């Protein structure tokens, strides 16, 4: 009788370990094989003490399948944590790309304006020194404004607006003596 008791206890442990195998399908197959083996051994050799090995059969099955469910939850939580990290990395990448586009849009217009005004000032310097000086002051003002806008954009306080973009384009066109 005592031998049957220990076989039942060992079955509980074996079922618990089998439920932790890497593959769920493999775990279920091993647990079913263990249950069938205990049933066969019990019927063949321990019929007279069937309540002892039958309890091992019952509690082994309960333990094994409960641990299997717990293992499934742990695997899903691990997959969820990996997916969460991927989402976080993608969100970070998307935010960096957005900031990059915003800075490109912000600086593209201003740098075009600065380049056109600097070229104009270079042409005016020999003909009209005062006009060249005004253009260079406009270049400096545009550069200061751009620096301020970049600082604002970096801290996330600037929102792009159509009016702002139109104004920047108009300034660049005007500086190039192009009528829009």
Secondary structure by P-SEA (a helix, b strand, c coil): caaaaaaaaaaaaaaaaaaacccaaaaaaaaaaaaaaaaaaaacccccaaaaaaaaaaaaaaaaaaaaaaaaaaaaaaaaaaaaaaaaaaaaaaaaaaaaaaaaaaaaaaaaaaaaaaaaaaaaccccaaaaaaaaaaaaaaaaaaaaaaaaaaaccbbbbaaaaaaaaaaaaaaacccc
